[in-house]
Amino acid sequence: MIEDTFIHTTPTDPLIEPIIDGLFQEYRDRYGDYFGEQEEEPLDLYAPPHGAFIVLLRHETPIAMGAFKRYNVTTAELKRIWTHRSMRRQGLAQRVLAELERLATLQGYESVFLTTGFRQPEAVRLYLSHGYQPQFDTSVDPERYSQPPFDGRLPFTKTLLRQPVKRSA
């Protein structure tokens, strides 16, 4: 039986360095220097009480990850959702997405926002299949969004469902 475990960590945890490197290598493979140098974000953005950085481990090895940070008072911005290439097509990204939504709800967020790149059709399919509302025209070739006035990012939003409060009798 496969036993996967979520851990809460930070982007600088040495344990997850290989999966972070894999994510950024995939960005380079898909986009080259399209997005240019990205400005470093303060790492505490991905820490409670306003954020989270999670990694899914299988036998102590990182296989998938995701994070969120505060977008605004009521909205979390999902980031860094990624699955190791050798582990895809097992529903791991769905599990990461569900866990991020659960944690965001627990932290009081009412909705989530995210962007994915114009060359990530599998991510677009994942978000559409999980109730995310595209903030762009899905009938247009995504490459169109790589041209001005667009910036290559495809935005989505989703309202989070509140968990019912259990009251004792």
VENKAQUI-V915772 format. One line per field, one symbol per residue. psi: psi as a letter, one per 30 degrees, with the letter a starting at -180 (. if undefined). A space follows every 50 residues. Layout:
BEGIN
psi=???
END
This chain:
BEGIN
psi=kkjkkklkalfgkfegeeeeeeefeeeeeefbgefakkkkkkfffgklff akjlkkkjhgkkfllllllkeaefkkjklhjkkkefglgggeeeeeeeee eeeeeeggkfllkllllfhieeeeeeeefggkjkhljffkkffeffkkgl gfkjkllkkkkkkkkkkl.
END
